[in-house]
Amino acid sequence: MRLVVATCQVDYAGRLTAHLPMATRVLMIKADGSVLVHSDGGSYKPLNWMSPPCTLNEGTADDGRVEWTVTARSTAKGPADTLRITIDEIHHDTAHELGIDPGLQKDGVEKHLQELLAENPETLAPGLRLVRREFPTAIGPVDLMCRDADGTAVAVEIKRRGEIDGVEQLTRYLELLNRDPLLTTKGAVRGVFAAQEIKPQARVLAEDRGIVCALVDYDALRGLDDATDRLF
């Protein structure tokens, strides 16, 4: 990756036109061929960019200043897009070999929550025991199928962030599961909606449908929560 801090002007021509007047910006040229123009604000989004495949040619403008011309491949939809970067002064120019990136590894996703809750179902309700993970139904698998202390079947839907869609999903599962006589020998299948965060609207809808909401403490499940640090 090449990083250049430069006072520059940027002009884009393609499906539309765009102009960035002369100012100091960060120019990023990545190994995949993409070129991004960043300012010191605007969060993570570049002011302008060119996605690969594209080519970058360094030349000289009519006034003698350095000019980069970034051209994307033309397609059936139209002519090639062009990003022209006119550089007045380069303040910093470095290149770095980053190597192969292993990719983003997310922590706290639904799969991890499901695994932890399958090992510790009693954290959702006292006496709850696991029957099966990914319990099959005609419209998809229920995350956890459990039994409570009385032997009643309990379907658990797990989300990282609990919203109305998740409640609707669990409702559909419960409608199907309650048609199964093998699951309803001890009464109707109950539902538990478990998430690290549950939106107020989702909680209201769940409780209106007789579904229990359970907040999940991810750190506590992993054993990272120190009980001695708690006030209660």
C-alpha positions, -999 to +999 in steps of 0.1 A: +000+000+000+012+035-008+002+064+014+006+100+001-002+131+020-004+159-006-020+192-014-040+183-044-071+189-066-093+160-077-116+158-107-138+129-115-154+124-149-178+095-158-214+089-152-213+123-135-187+149-127-173+159-094-146+184-083-125+187-051-107+220-050-070+223-039-065+211-003-043+188+017-056+152+016-045+116+021-042+095-011-043+058-007-032+034-034-039-002-025-024-034-037-057-044-053-055-014-076-080+008-059-073+045-053-090+064-024-089+101-016-094+109+021-098+141+041-092+146+078-130+144+084-160+125+072-153+093+093-141+063+073-156+072+039-133+086+012-142+118-006-137+101-039-123+067-050-118+044-079-125+007-075-105-020-093-098-029-119-082+004-128-049+018-139-029+047-125-005+067-147+017+094-132+025+123-156+028+160-157+001+186-163+004+215-187+014+238-158+043+214-148+026+200-117+025+162-111-008+147-123-022+112-116-047+098-140-067+069-127-088+052-153-114+024-148-121-002-175-149+008-198-180-014-198-212-019-219-229+005-196-207+034-206-172+048-212-143+045-187-144+066-155-115+089-149-101+103-117-076+131-123-055+141-092-034+172-097-007+175-070+006+209-059+029+196-032+037+162-016+042+163+021+046+126+028+050+095+006+056+060+019+049+024+008+042-005+030+039-043+023+009-054+044+008-090+033-022-113+032-050-102+056-066-131+075-100-113+075-123-100+101-130-123+130-161-112+148-167-118+185-201-121+200-219-132+169-250-153+171-231-186+164-209-180+195-239-171+216-257-202+205-227-224+214-224-208+249-261-209+257-262-246+245-236-253+271-253-232+298-291-232+291-299-227+328-286-191+324-318-184+305-341-200+331-335-222+362-338-259+353-336-255+316-318-283+298-308-287+262-325-312+239-309-302+206-293-273+188-306-263+154-339-281+159-354-286+124-387-272+113-403-268+078-393-231+077-358-234+092-340-245+124-348-233+159-315-222+175-321-243+207-348-267+217-349-272+254-371-286+282-378-268+315-379-284+349-415-295+343-406-312+310-423-285+289-406-279+255-390-245+252-379-230+218-350-205+221-343-180+193-309-162+198-299-129+183-271-105+190-295-076+187-331-084+193-355-067+170-391-072+158-380-094+129-366-119+154-398-120+174-418-126+142-394-154+133-398-171+167-436-167+165-436-186+132-415-214+147-438-217+177-469-220+155-453-250+137-438-266+168-472-265+186-486-287+159-462-315+169-479-339+195-445-352+206-435-317+217-467-308+234-472-338+258-464-315+287-483-284+273-477-258+246-442-251+235-430-219+251-407-194+235-376-175+248-362-146+228-325-143+239-302-114+228-274-092+241-297-062+235-335-062+229-352-032+214-382-019+234-406-025+205-394-061+202-399-067+239-434-053+239-444-075+209-427-106+225-444-102+258-478-096+241-473-130+224-463-148+256-427-150+246-401-145+274-373-121+267-338-129+281-308-106+281-276-124+275-243-113+292-217-125+267-187-118+290-204-137+318-210-167+296-174-168+286-163-165+322-148-131+318-172-114+341-157-112+376-185-116+401-164-098+428-167-066+408-205-065+410-224-044+435-254-067+435 
